[in-house]
Amino acid sequence: MKLEDYFKYYIQGSDHYLIPKDVFIELFEEMENWREEAKELKEQLEENKDKINWYENFEINKTIDKLRIKHNNQQKYFINYLENMLDDENDIFSVVRVKDVLQKYKETIGVSDEKEN
């Protein structure tokens, strides 16, 4: 029923409606059906909550893995950059400073001093 349909049952001068029993039963059954639907939807939501959480966690872990790979690649790139600077042996002071920076960086990120980067 639409709101306009109720006006024919409105009692003038009050806030009440007088509707026939069959209309009341129809409305009541419709309301009961909505309650059942809502209950079923809540149950489905509860059943699928773990799946939803799993998917969200999966996406978060996937993003973290991508960032970890990117970070590791950046670290390798920086180490290679410093190691390549060592090839310029004309500037002995720069080579010594680069060696110090490279060694400290490797210590900081936990990479051994061997060439296994």
Rosetta blueprint (number, residue, H / E / L):
1 M L
2 K L
3 L H
4 E H
5 D H
6 Y H
7 F H
8 K H
9 Y H
10 Y E
11 I L
12 Q L
13 G L
14 S L
15 D L
16 H L
17 Y E
18 L L
19 I L
20 P L
21 K H
22 D H
23 V H
24 F H
25 I H
26 E H
27 L H
28 F H
29 E H
30 E H
31 M H
32 E H
33 N H
34 W H
35 R H
36 E H
37 E H
38 A H
39 K H
40 E H
41 L H
42 K H
43 E H
44 Q H
45 L H
46 E H
47 E H
48 N H
49 K H
50 D H
51 K H
52 I H
53 N H
54 W H
55 Y H
56 E H
57 N H
58 F H
59 E H
60 I H
61 N H
62 K H
63 T H
64 I H
65 D H
66 K H
67 L H
68 R H
69 I H
70 K H
71 H H
72 N H
73 N H
74 Q H
75 Q H
76 K H
77 Y H
78 F H
79 I H
80 N H
81 Y H
82 L H
83 E H
84 N H
85 M H
86 L L
87 D L
88 D L
89 E L
90 N L
91 D L
92 I H
93 F H
94 S H
95 V H
96 V H
97 R H
98 V H
99 K H
100 D H
101 V H
102 L H
103 Q H
104 K H
105 Y H
106 K H
107 E H
108 T H
109 I H
110 G L
111 V L
112 S L
113 D L
114 E L
115 K L
116 E L
117 N L
